[in-house]
Amino acid sequence: MSIRNEVEQAEKDEDLAKTCQRLQRQLSKAKAKNADLVEAVERAAHDAALIAGYPKPVPSPKKDKRPRSETALLHLTDWQLGKETASYSTEICKERVMRVVEKTIRLTEIQRAAHPVDEIIVMLGGDMIENIQTFPGQPFEVDSTLFGMVFEAANLIEAVLLRLLEEYQTVRVYEVAGNHGRIGKKTDGVPDNWDKILCRIVRDKVRQDRLVWHEPSSWYEIVEAGA
């Protein structure tokens, strides 16, 4: 790495550190005000994307021109990233998710011996984070802050999609929100959900021509695969 690149990277790191410090102050002031928390997270996503930059376009894999193409399907749900038990943690979650992705690609390679598999549908089924306020006593069963869970989950989804774009011509994403993503209590009536917010972070950051993101129109989605 050249001296110029090192200086540019150091400036980026310093900007990110300042952004994190500012957002931590905002979150402290927001306390239990859900609207302020949502605004702080969305601002953080915007600022972080501007500083770190957007992922470069992923080169398209070679297209298989044989007939009878099939569609791969990957259902990712209930990660509950941030939950901590004797056998589970954020790091274990990340390792397991990427292992599933690699196994999906391996199964696709086996199927491609008989026919093309150019498209994959990724269904994000909600409950991607554990949250810290869904159930009483939850703060004692997590390994990170809510802020950390949202961005760790967003980064993990981004890594999944970028990896799949290396192997498939088209990646289609469908999302729904889960109860673990609920902001505040049921009686608060807050329309947003952390699952929706972290998916929006990824949707805004990962701008790839071959990535098709279907925004949810309801609390559920009906997905047609291979039609």
Number of C-alpha atoms within 10 A of each C-alpha: 5 7 8 9 10 11 11 12 13 12 13 16 14 12 16 19 12 12 17 15 12 13 18 15 12 16 19 10 12 16 10 12 12 15 12 15 21 18 14 20 22 16 14 21 20 14 16 18 18 12 14 13 11 14 13 10 13 15 12 14 13 11 11 13 10 10 8 9 16 18 17 20 17 15 12 18 17 15 20 22 27 28 22 17 10 5 6 14 19 23 12 13 18 19 12 13 16 16 12 14 17 15 12 16 19 12 12 22 15 10 14 15 9 11 17 19 23 21 22 25 21 20 18 22 19 23 22 29 29 28 29 24 16 17 11 8 9 13 17 10 15 20 19 20 12 20 16 15 25 26 19 20 24 24 15 19 24 19 15 18 19 19 16 22 22 15 21 22 19 21 25 16 20 20 23 21 24 21 17 21 25 22 25 17 11 10 6 9 10 13 7 16 19 25 27 19 20 25 25 16 22 21 20 13 19 20 14 18 12 17 19 15 15 12 15 13 9 9 9 13 15 7 11 7 12 12 6
